[in-house]
Amino acid sequence: MAAPAIASPKDGPEKQLEQAAFPIHEKPWVVAFYRLLTAMSAWVIIGLQVFKSNSKIIGYPVMMFFMFGVIIFCAKVRGSKVFGKTPVDLAFVLWLALAVCSQLWASMVLNRVLMADDITNYLTTIVTCWLAFRCAFALVCVDPRTATGAFLKAILICLGIACLVGILQGYGPGPLKSWAYNFGNNFGTKGDATELQALMTSPRPVALFSGPNYFGFMNLIGMCILIGMTVAQGKNITTKSVWTAAAGLMIFLIGSVVAQSRFAILTALILLFVFMYLMLRIGQTKVVITAMSLVFLGGVLFVSQMDLTYLENSLSKKIQDDASFHQREIGFIALRNQAVDLAPLGAGYDSRGMTLDRTGDTWSQTNSIDNGYLQAFINHGIPGIIWMLFFLWSLWWSIRLAKRHNYLHIKTLRIVAGLLLATYMVYSLSGTRHAKLETGIYWMLIFGLLYGSIYGEKYFGETAWWRKGLAPKQSQAEAT
């Protein structure tokens, strides 16, 4: 019997990856079935996250149970490879330990009265985000390109739909506006928030999310993915792709303006300039300038018809007169007074800690400080700040490792992950995003895909340089 064919050196890296990802003894229909399940799993996860993400079974998110099932399926297909250990896993273990220790410290030392659902909600958020990371990692082990493409397209399309719903809620014609509010009420994260915005005739729609600032932040995630998918094509990119990307970026920017989220608008403009810079670097000078100019002009014409009263008033005021700043200032003053007591292990997690409700005990005076780094200190003290830095490093480490690979899906993930990491880090100055289930899922999925693709090198045809005792440059030359 003839031996099975082996990929020849002339095969491109994508062809070699395809043959390595699926053993050659597997039948074509089995490979197609695995790919179908992989893509379907990605779309279901994103669909559950964007549309009705607060659906629960016995008090826990539906997505949590689904991701458990997906990981089991991947383990049946790829075995123990789906459980590869990463620095992010260590970060989550430390986060869980900090959560428990901080709650005990707050109750026993600070005499804080914490409700039973406080620790339950916090642990649910941590575990679900961890499951999202592991689920993406596992699906990449089944098929790297299918999982990457399905997740990126699902996030981009679902957030794009949410953005259009938000724009219609603010400025759609009568029937469409009513439909958009009804859609947000039935399928949004918090239908009551959407309904309240409709009754108040607020100029700041929430789309499918908990508030206008969340809406603005979700648009940034869509922009990061769109930029990464476009720029990663390099010089092979088509004019049609540039125009499509420019139009998509402008829609997300308009969504952020509709939400009237100041920090989101500023970040979105920075992302637009990053996109233009990266496109100019790969030689798409004329087409990107033309596309961005025309699309930007259309966006300006649309924005000029908006009711931007809230945004104009907030920008015209002095920062000391801004109501949002005043509320944060109360939290800053309380944090300064309590810093010594909070330093060892913080005051634990309070379900109302990220709201303006300060009617609880003395430790609730720091509620709604709207800063991810300070919130880590409030919840876990100095160990929380150290953990936060380690967590960010563990994510950055995957971006660094990805430099050694030339596969298109890894290059795409590396750009998307880098933009997302920068966006989360900058936005954490104005809000807590990593410790909220509504926003923390997305970057965990992206970094799970990236780590899964990188760690797959041991069975996708490449050997890690530290296992062979070679220098990194030698390993890169051998891989290419």
N, C-alpha and C positions, 0 to 999 in steps of 0.2 A: 504494500500500500504506500502510495506516495506521501512524502512528508508534507505537512501544511506549509503554505507559503509564508515567508517572513518578510517584513517590510525592508526594502532595499534602502541603501543610503540616499538614493535620489528622491525618495518620498519626502514630501514636505512635513514640517512638524505637526500640522493639523492631521494629516493622514496617519502619521505614526501614532499620534495620540488616540485617534479613533480605534486603531487596531490594538493598542495597548490597553485601553479602557475596557474593552470587551474581549475576553479571550476568544481566540479564533475557533474554538470548538463549539461555541454557542450558535444556535440556529438563528437565521435572520429574523424570523418571526418573534423569537424570544427577545432579541435585541430591540426590535421595534416596540414590543410590549413594554419592556423596561423603560424605554424612552417616553412612551406615552404616559405611563404612570408617573414618571419623574416630572414631566411638564404639567400634568394635571394636579399633582401635589403642590407644586409651586403656585399655580393659579388659585387653588382653593385656599392656601394659607394667606395670600395677599388679599383675596376676596373677603375672607373672614376678618382680616385686620382693618381694611378700609370701610367695608360695609357691615354695619352692626357688630363692631368689635366688642361690644359689651355683652354679647350673648353668652350665657353661662349654663353649665350643667352642674348640679349640686354645689353651686356657689363658686365654681371655677370656670375660667374662660373655655369655650368650646375649642378654640385653637390649641390649647394646651393638650387636650386629649388627642386631637388629630395629629399633632406633631409627634406625640409618643408613638402612635401607630405608624407614621412615616419612618421614624428611626428604626422601628422593628422590621419593617419591610426592607429597608436598606441593609440592615444587618443580615437578613436572610439572603440577600443577593450578593453582598460583598464581604460578609463575615466581619471579623474584628477590625478591619481597616476603617470602618466608619466611626470607631471609638478612639481614633488617634488623639493623643494629648497635645494641648497647645497652651501657651502662656495665658490665653484668655480664660481657659478653664480654671487655672489657678486663681485668677482674679475673681471669678465668680464664687469659688469656694471661700476665699477670704471675705468676700462681700456677705455671704450667708453667715459666716462666723461673726463678722462685725455686727450684723443685724441683730443676732441673738444676744451677743454680749452687751450691746448698747441698750437694748430694751431692759435687760436685767440691771444694768448700771443705773438707768434712769429710775427704775421702780424701787430699787433697794438703797441707793445712795442719794439720789436727788429727790426721792419721795414723790416722784411724778406718777399721776394716775393715768395709765394707758389702758385703752379698751382692748378687748380680746381681738377685735377685727383689725386693730392697727398692725400688729405683727403678722396677722394672716394676710392682709392686703399687701404688705411689704414683701413678704416671702413669695407670694404669688407673682408679684411683678418681677422679682429677681429670677425665680425659677422659669417663668415663661420666656423672659429674654434669653436665658441660658439655653432653653430648649430651642428657641429660634436659631441661635448660633449653631447648635449641634445638628439640628434638622437640615440646615443649609449645607453644613459640612458633609452630612451623610448622603444627601442627594447628589452632591458633586462626585462622591465616590462611585455612585452608580453610573452617571454619565456627566462629565464636566461641562461640555459645551451645551448640552440640552438644559441642564439645571441652571447654568448661568444665563443663557438666553431667556428661559422661561421666567425666571425671577425678575430680571431687569425689565423685560417687556411688561410683565404683570404689574410691577410697581409703577412704571411710567404711565401705562394706560389707565390704571385705576386712579392714580393721583391726578391724571389729566382730566378724567371724568369728574372727579371731585372738584377740581378747579373750575371747570365749566359750570357745574352746579352752583358753586359759590358766586360766580360772575352773574349767572341768571337770577340768583336770589337778590342780588343788589340792583341789577340794571336790565333784567330781562323784560320783554313785553308782558302785559297782564297775564294771559294764560300760562306762559312759560314760567313766569315768576312764581305763580301759585303752585305750579307743578314742582318747581325746584324746592320750594319750602316744604311741600308735602313729601317729596323724596327724601330730603334731609331729616324730616321728622320721623319717617318710617325706617330709614336705613342708616342714619347717622349714629355717631358714637353716643351722643346725648340728644335724643329727640326733643326733650323738654327745653334744652338750650336753643335749639333751632326754632321751636315754636315761640319761645319768649322773644327772640330777635324779631320774628315776624310781627308779633303783637306790638312791639315797641317801635316798629318801622325804623329799626336801627340802620344807619348808613354803613355798618360794619358786619356783613354777613359772616356766618361761620362755616358754610358749606356742609361737610359731613362730620365736623370735628367739634371739640368741646368749647372752642372759642375762636375769635378772629386771629389771635396771635398763633394759635395752633395751625389755623388755616394758612397763614403766611409762612410758617415754618415748613409745612408739608410741601409747599410750592418749591422751597429751596431743595428739598430732597429730589423732587422731579427734575430740577435744573441740573443738579450734580450728575444724575444718571444720564440725562440727555447729552450733556457735555462729554462725559466719559465714552459713551457709545459712539459719538461722532469723531472725537479727536483720535481715538485708538485706531481708526482706519488709516491714519497717516496719509501718505501721498496717494493712496488708492481711493480716497474718498471722491464721490461724485458730486457734481453741482447740485443735483436734486437733494442729496443728503444734507448739504450745507443749508439750502433754503428751508428744508423741513425742520432742521435743528433750530434755525433762526426763528421760524414761526412758533415752534414749540416753546422756546425760551421766552419769547415775548408774551405768550399766553400765560405762562407761569408768573412772569413779572406783573402783568395786569392783575392776575389773581391776588398777588401780594399787595398791590396798590388798592384793590377793592377792599381787602381786609384792613387796610390802613394800619398795618403793623410797621412801625418805624424801623425797627431793627431788621425785620425781614426785607423791607424795601432796600435798605442800605446794603445788606448782604447779597441780595439779588443783583444789584447793580455791579457789585464787585465780581460776582460770578460771570456776568456778561462780559466784563473787561477781560477776565481770565480766559473765557472762551475765545474772544477775538485775538488775544495774545498767542494762545496755543495754535489757533488756525493760521495766523501769520507766520508762525515758526515753521509750519509744514508746507508753506508756499502757496496757500490759498488766499492771496492778498486781495485781488480784485473781486472775486465772487463773494467773499465774506464781508467785505466793506459794503458792497452793493446790497447784499441780502439784509445785513443788519441795519443799514440806513433806511431802506424802504419799509422793513418790518417795524423798525423803531418809530418811523413817521406815522405809520398806521396806529401804533400803540398810543402815541401822543394824542392823536385825534380822538381816540376812544376815551382816554383818560380825561381829556378836556371837557367831556360831557358828564363827568362823575360829580357826585356830591362829596367833596373832600373836606367838609366843614370840620370834622373831628381832627383830621390830620393837620389842617391849616391852623386851627386853634392851638393844638399842642406844640406846633413848631414856632408859633408866634410868641408863646409865653416864655418867660424865663424859667430855667430848670427848677428854681426854688418854688415857683408857682404851679408847677405841674402836679396834678393830683396823684398820678402814678408814682412820681418821685417822692412825694410826701409820704405815701404809704410805705415805700421801701425805706425811707429815712427813719421811720418809727422802728422798723425791724433792725436797721443798722445800729441805732442807739441801744436797743435792747441787747443786741449781740455783743456790743462793746462792753456793756455792764456785766454780761453773763459769761464772757469768754473764758475766764479762769475756771469756772465751774464746768464748762462744756469741754474743756481741753482734753481730759483723760479719755472719755468714751462718748461724749456728746449727750444729748437728751433723748435719744431713741427716735423712732419714726412715729409721727402723729399723722393720722389720715387727713387732718385739717391743716397740716403744716405747710401746704402749698396753696392755701386759700387765705382770704382776708379775715377769717374768723379768729379773733384774738380774745375770745371770751372765756377760754379755759384757764389753766393755771398760769403761774408766772412765766413758765417756759414757752408758752404759746405766744409771747410777745414778739418772737422772732419769725412768726408765720409770714408766708408770702414775701420773703426777702428777694425772691426771683433772681437767684444767682446759684448756678449749679455747684460751684466750688465752695461757696459759703454754706450751702445747704448740706454738703457732705460733712463740713465741720460741725454744723448744728446737730446732725443726726449721729455722727460717729466721732467727733472731736478731731484731734490731731491725727490719729490713725486713719480717719476718713479721708483727710487730705493726702496722706501718703498712699492710701489705697487708690485714690482717684488718679494720682500721677502714675502709679504702676499700671492701672487699667488702660490709660491712654498710651503708655509705652507698649503694652502688649498688643494693642491694635496697630500702632506705628511699626512694630517689628514685622508684621506681615507685609506691609508695604515695602519695607526694606528688602525682605527676602524675595519679593516678587520681581525685583530688578534682574534676577538671574534667568528669567524665563522669557521666551519670545512668542509664546502662544498668544493668539489674538484675544481669547477670552480672559487670560490672565492680565494682559496689558490693559484691557478694558476695565477689569475689576480693580486694578491698581490705581488707575486714574480716578474712578468713581470713589474708591475707598479713601484716597487722599483728599479729594474734595469734601467728602462727607466728614472725615475726621476734622478737617480745618473748620468746616461749618459748625459741627457740634461744639468744638472747643471755643470758637468765637461766640456762638449763640449762648453758651453757658454763662456768659457774663450778664445776660439779660433774662435768663430763664433756666429752669431745671428741665432738661430733656432726657438725660440718660436714665433717670430713675422713675420715669413715667411710662407705663405700658403703651400708651397711645403713640408715643414718639420713640421709645427705646428699641422697638422691634426692628426698625428698618436698617439701622447700621449694623445690628447684630447679624441680620441675614446677609448683608453684603460682605462683612468680614468673615462670616462662616463660609461663604462661597470662596473667598480669597484664600483663607487658610486651608480649606479642603483641596483646592487646586494646587497649592504649593506643596502641601504634605503628600499629595498624590504622586509627586515625582519619584517616590521609591517604587511605585508600581505602574507609573505611566511612561516608563522608558528612560528616566534619568536617575542618576544616583547622587545623593547629597554629598557635597565635597567633604563635609566633616566625617562622613563614614568611610571615605576612601583615603583620607589623609592628604588630599590635594589642596592646593591653594584655590581660592574662589575663582580666579581668572582662568586657571587650567580647567576647572569644572565647567565654566561657561563655554569655553572653546570646545570642549568635548561634547557638550550638549547640543551645540549648533553645528 
